């Protein structure tokens, strides 16, 4: 049986390449990313991850079987670990998260995720959430051998075997629950485009709270 998740990843190789060449990602790789831009990214990503965890929660509540419930619970735990990394860095850099508001790119992405999770079935929600997990795992693993400088912690987080396992779990859930494959394909590609827009906004940021 062919994997829907693997096929959708291949079909979106053009967007993966665009994401890989994004100035934000290249700045992470060579350590030249502006410090304020990275701080702004972390602040926005914390908002995004909060919504991502809530989308997982909606998927868990609507999941048709126990195996899926347990898998989504584990994935929520993975988001918690990412947020702990963000908390350490934001405290270290003096970012007051209580004053941060979501940017237009962040809100577009989080509203898409939460609306999909609230109105779609489990397979549709998986199609919206899988691209983020697989793309970050791909970027972390790709940059592991070439990254240097201040952002090594970011690379190591997403290159870790533990994160790859979470991304693979998400893909397995997509394969298990997907219904309308054409719809899943449209949602998957939309999520990839929103991910690129999120990186674009991070690259353009000049101050941590804008």
N, C-alpha and C positions, 0 to 999 in steps of 0.2 A: 504494500500500500504506500503510495507516494505521500510525502509530507506537504501539507498546504503551507505551513510556516516556511519551509525551505524554499518552496516555489515563489512565495511572495517576496522573500528576501532577494532571490535572484532577479525577479522582475523589477525590483526597485534599486538595482545596482547603480543606476545613474544618479539617484538621489544620495546613495551611500557615498559615492565618489565626491559629489558636491559637498556633503557634510565633512568628509575627510580633508578637503581643501579649504574649508572655512577658515578665515583669519583667526577666529577664536581657537579652533582646534590646533592650527599651526602654531599659534602663540603659546598654547599649553605645551606643545611638543618641544619647542626650542627655548622656552623660558622667557620669551620676549613680550608676552601678553602684559598689557598695562595692569598694574596692581589694582587700580580703582575699577577697571573693567572686570577683573576677576572677583573683586569684592561684590560688585553689582550682580554678577552672575550667581554667586553663592546666595545672596539675599533673595533673588528671584527664584532660584532653584529650590530653596526651602519652601517657598509658597507653592511651587509646582509639586514638590514631593508630598506636601500635606494633601493636596487634591488627589494625587496618585494613590495614596493610602486609602482615601475615602472611596475612590473608584474600585479599588480592590475589595473594600468592605461591601460595597453594593454587589459586586460580582459574587462574593462569598455568600451573601444573604439569598441570592437568587440561584445559586448553583444547584443542579438537580441531583447530585450524589455526594456521598461522604468523602470520597477521594478528592474531589474538587475542593470541597470545603477545607480539607486539611492542607491542600496545596496553596490555596489563596491565603490561609492563615500564615503559612511559612513566608510567602511573598510579602505580606504586610510586615513581618519581622525584618525582612531585608531592607525595606524602606526605613524602618526605625534605625538600622545601622548606618544608612546613608545620612540620615538627619543628625546622628551623633557626630559624624565627621564634620558636617556643616557647623554644628554647634561649637565644636572645638575651634574651628577657624574663625568664625564670627566673633567669638569671645576674644581670641588672640588678636584680632584686628580691630576690635572695638566697634563692631557694627551693631547698632541697636535695632533689632528686628521689629520692635514694637512700632517703629516709625516707617517701616517699609510697606509700600503699596505695590500691587502687581502691575507690571508694565502691560502695554497692549498685547505684546507677543505672549507673555505669560498667561494673561487672561483668556486670550483666544484659544490657547492650548488647553488650559484647565477646564474652560467651559465646554469645549469639545469632548474631553474625557468624561466629565461628570454627566453631561447630557446623554452621551452614548451609554454609559453604565446605568443611568436611571431609566432609559427607555428601551434599550436593546436587550437581546438575550445574552447568555454567557459567551457564546462564540463571537458575537459582535463586539462585546467589551474586550475580549482577548485580542481581537484584531486591532483595536485602538491602542492597546497597551503594549503589545509585543514589540513594535518597532523601537520604542525607547530602550527597552531592555537589551535587545539584540544589538542596536547601534552602539550603545555605550560599552557593551562587552567587546564589540569589534574594535572600537576606537582605543579602548584601554590596551587590548592585546596588540594592536598595530603599533601603538606608540611606546610600548614598554621598552623596546630596544633602542629607541632614538630620543626619548625625552630626557630633558636635563633641566636643572635650575629649580625654581621655586615651586613648581607645580607637580613634582614627582608624586606627592601624596594622592593627587587626583588620579593620575595614571595608575598607580598601584591599586587603588580602590576598585577601578573598573577592569583591571587586568587580572584580578585575583580569581582563583578557581571557584571560590564561593559565589562570586557574582556571575560567572559563567554558568554555574549550576542553576542559579535563579533564572537566568535568561532562557536556559534550556527547558526549565519547568514551564515557563510562560509559553514557549513554543509548543510543548506537549499539550498544554491546555487548549491552545488554539486548534491544534489538530483534532483533539478529542471532541470539542464542542462546536466547531464551525458548522454552520448550516448552509446559508446562501453564500457560496464562495465568491460570486461576483461582487456582492455587497461587501464581503470581508476584504476583498482586494481594494475596493474604493476607499474604505475606511483606513486600511493599512497605509495606503499611499498618502492620504490626507494627514495622518499622524506623522509620517516622515517629513512632509512639507512643513508642518508646524514645528517639528524638531529643528529643522534648518533655520526657520524664522527665529526660533529661540536663540540659536547660536549667533545669528546675525545681530540680534539685539544685544547680546552679551559683548560681541566684538565692538559694537558702536558705543557702548556705555563709557562715560568719562568719570562718573561719580558713583559711589556705591549705593546711593539711595535714590537714583533716578532710573 
